[in-house]
């Protein structure tokens, strides 16, 4: 179901500081964080997200016509990377959609922050650049309406509640 490859970690002199993004910021994490890089927020460019351990999953979704190979960091590992400990996060998309997600989902279902589909970065028109993606093919309960609403595409911000 899920395979992993280790990304290169950035070593900083301050163990709690994240490196600054060198490219365009595609994700901002706010709220209760132990690690930040811009004030009390964690800003990520694509390279920073790719430096995290990457995971692969092949799954169909309710919005695609067939299964695809998706790649990106696990949501639980991303939140651990910034030192976020919360029972819920609030995920906001570029199109104005937002939803509260229990962090228990990220452990129970290996939820991915998908950055690539079939080996290519996902453009905005195809659910990118980031998609909170559940492994739909592996858990029938994920096809419920409640769970489908938690699969946010065009992610731009995560607020740790």
N, C-alpha and C positions, 0 to 999 in steps of 0.2 A: 504494500500500500504506500508507504512513505519511505523515501530514501534520503540520505543526508550527505552533504559534503561540507567540510569546515572552511569558512572564509577566514581571511587574515584579520586578526584583531589589531586595533590601534592601541599602542602603549602610550600612555600619557604620564607625565610626572605627577600630576594630581590624579589619584585613583578615582575620584568622583567626577572629574571633568570629562566631558565628551569632546572629541575633536570638533573643530568648526567645519561646516560644510564648505567645500570648494566649488561646488556646482550649484545649479538652481535647487532650492529647497522644494522637495515634493511631499514632505510629511513634517508636521509639527505635533509634538506631544506636550500637553500641558497638564497642570494639576499636581497631584501628590507624587513628586519624583525625587529620587536621591541623586540623580545625575542629570546635568543640563549643560548647555553650551551657549545659549543666548538668554541672559537673565536667568529666569527660573523655568525656561522652556527647553525642550530638546528638539533641535531642528536637524533634519536628515536630508542629504542629497542622495541621489541614486547609488553612488559609490559607497556611501556609508552603510546603506541598507544591504548592499551586496557583500560587504565585508563581514556581516553577521553570518552565522551558520545558515546555509541554504538547504532547503528541503524540496523534494519533488513529489508531486501527487498527480495521478491521472484520474480524472473524474468528469462525469457529465454534470450539467447544472440545469435547473429549470429554465434558464435563459439562453442556452446554447443548443445547437442542433445535434451535437455529438460530443463525446468525451475529448478532452484536451489534456495535454501535459502542462501543469502549472508549476512554477518555481518561485521560492521566496523564503523569508524567515518565518518561523512559527510565531504566532501572536504572543504566546506565553514567553518565548525567548526574547522577543523584542521588549516586552514589558519588563522582564527581569534585567535586561541590559540597561534600562534607564532607572532601575530601582523602584519600579511602581508596584505597590501592593495595595490592591483594592478588590472589592467584590464586584465592581461594575466599572465599565468604561463607556464613554459616550463617543461614538464615531460619527464624524461629519464628512459629507461628500461635496464635491465641487458643484453638483447640481442642486444643493440646498437640502438634500435628504440627510436625516440624522436619526440615530437609534441608540438606545442604551443596551449594552450587551453584558451579561454576567460573565466574569472572568473564568468561572468554572467551565464554561463552554470550551475555552482554549486548552484546557487539560483533557477534558472528556473526549474531544473530537479532533485533536491535532489541527486546529484552525490555522490556516496559512494566510500571511499577508502576501498574496500573489503579486509578483512584479513582472513575470514573464508567462506567456502562453505559447506552447509549442516552440520554445527556444528563442522567442523574440519579445522585446519589451512590449507591453500592452499600451496601445494608444488610447486616448480618452474616449474615442468613439467605440472602442472595444473593451470597455470596463476598466480601463487603466487610468492613471499609471499604477494604481494600487487597488487591490480588491481583497477585502476580508472574505476569504473563501473557505467554506465548509466542505469536507469530503463527502459530498452527497451520495456517491455510489456505495459507500461503506456503512451507512447508518440510515435505515428507513425513516426513523423519526425526524431526520433533518429535512424531509420533504414537507413537513407540516408548515402551514402558513406562518406561524409564529417564528419558526426557525429560519425560513426563507427571508423574512424581513431583516434578519441579522447579517445577512451576506451583503455587505455594503461595497459597491464598486465606486470608482472615482474618489477614493479616500484621500482627504487632504489633512485631516486633523483627528487626533485621538485625545480626549480629555479623560484623565484618570480621576475618578470621583472619590 
